Amino acid sequence: MQVSMTVNGQSRTDDVEPRLLLVHYLREVVGLRATNIGCDTTSCGACTVIVDGLTVKSCTVLAAQADGSEVTTLEGLSGKDGAMHPVPAAFHSEHGLQCGFCTPGMVMASIGLLKDNPHPTDREVREGLEGNLCRCTGYHNIVKAVLKAAEAGAAAGTVGASEVSA
Amino acid sequence: MIPSNFEFVRAGSVDEALSALTEHGDEAKLIAGGHSLLPLMKLRLAVPGVLIDVARLTDLSYVKVDGDEVAIGATTRHFELNTSQVAKDEVPLLAHVAGLVGDPQVRHRGTIGGTVAHADSASDVPTALLALDAKLIAQGPKGKREIAIADFYLGFFETVLEPDEMLVEVRVPKLGSSVGWGYEKFVRRENDWPIVAVAAVDGKVAMANMAGTVIRASATEQALSSGASIEDAAASAAEGTSPSSDMHADADYRQHLARLLTKRALHTAASA
């Protein structure tokens, strides 16, 4: 079947099997491999992307369900001038990663969290990231990174032109 | 993990969804958020030949006051119910419980109609709806019918919905903010299904994961209505239940949780 969607600002149409998962579509058809497949069971959040302004786990969404949607992955965060988005920039400065496998999902989930709650407390960050697991257990610096990113204001909860919601 | 092959039909209206259901019969499953169905399909525990996508029926996405009830459209997502001012004001138990389903990403996809019709006895929202005596509106080729949630569940993953019917609306009484309520959910990880959960509101108590369906704690309710203390009423919460044993908890421990969580939920409800 045919699916059309806008991925990181570029619209495209592809012929896919109905059973193709969005994460496989993004990685294998579109060729964007930042989005990781972790548990593949809706638990770990490594595959989190933003669909029509909402964070979702792309291992549990069919590409067919995302037809007509606007999808943003980690690759879509950089500005036209190559400037780093405030959230990955804060993960960098606060060393919010160890092995880095969960990072793409953590970054996308954090953007959603900051859209809904631009000035979260430490506890609210931890609760807002309940759907994302770090198997290195590197949570403290991840939380620090999200709190640091919040200092950037509204830009931290925004991707490109579209706002997102956690 | 990749699901088995299926045909994907996108419904543009309830009528289109119903005629696809009629055409494909037992082969077909409705999919809204898909956050219960797709994991089962990836494990090949569910192998529908046809998926009928109803997520785009946005005319079924609403939370509104209708007379002395709150009406919630079947495709309303958990996060919409959780953040709805109408739900917070008129049926705060339900708004709260919608915010406990899974995690933010799951709540962005899952719908009230999906979780009710999926009929997993460990589900949060159906537990709250059972305590609220919700009415469910099903639509089929012959029109709409109303089903009391107490009559809706037949067993694990089994409801009275006919193969050519879909759930279109959930209705709960408008309680306002003065009626006390409590919800207690016991989990090992924050975003898990409840090992046991208890909803208490207005003298009614419902439990998740204590049987093949969500159930009412009838003995507790009777004790409460005859004037028993919360402690005494909660002590009979597990009466007549035969919960399953699994890696998370054995049956005895679930019964203990039922009594404990019922006591806590009733205390919370009484302190409002």
Chai-1 contact restraints between the chains, C-beta under 6 A:
chainA,res_idxA,chainB,res_idxB,connection_type,confidence,min_distance_angstrom,max_distance_angstrom,comment,restraint_id
A,P18,B,F6,contact,1.0,0.0,6.0,A-B,restraint_1
A,P18,B,F8,contact,1.0,0.0,6.0,A-B,restraint_2
A,R19,B,P3,contact,1.0,0.0,6.0,A-B,restraint_3
A,R19,B,N5,contact,1.0,0.0,6.0,A-B,restraint_4
A,D40,B,M1,contact,1.0,0.0,6.0,A-B,restraint_5
A,T42,B,P39,contact,1.0,0.0,6.0,A-B,restraint_6
A,T48,B,Q105,contact,1.0,0.0,6.0,A-B,restraint_7
A,L54,B,H108,contact,1.0,0.0,6.0,A-B,restraint_8
A,T55,B,Q105,contact,1.0,0.0,6.0,A-B,restraint_9
A,V56,B,Q105,contact,1.0,0.0,6.0,A-B,restraint_10
A,V56,B,H108,contact,1.0,0.0,6.0,A-B,restraint_11
A,V56,B,R109,contact,1.0,0.0,6.0,A-B,restraint_12
A,K57,B,Q105,contact,1.0,0.0,6.0,A-B,restraint_13
A,T60,B,H35,contact,1.0,0.0,6.0,A-B,restraint_14
A,T60,B,L38,contact,1.0,0.0,6.0,A-B,restraint_15
A,A64,B,F8,contact,1.0,0.0,6.0,A-B,restraint_16
A,E130,B,D103,contact,1.0,0.0,6.0,A-B,restraint_17
A,E130,B,E190,contact,1.0,0.0,6.0,A-B,restraint_18
A,E130,B,N191,contact,1.0,0.0,6.0,A-B,restraint_19
A,G131,B,D103,contact,1.0,0.0,6.0,A-B,restraint_20
A,G131,B,P104,contact,1.0,0.0,6.0,A-B,restraint_21
A,G131,B,Q105,contact,1.0,0.0,6.0,A-B,restraint_22
A,G131,B,N191,contact,1.0,0.0,6.0,A-B,restraint_23
A,A166,B,P104,contact,1.0,0.0,6.0,A-B,restraint_24
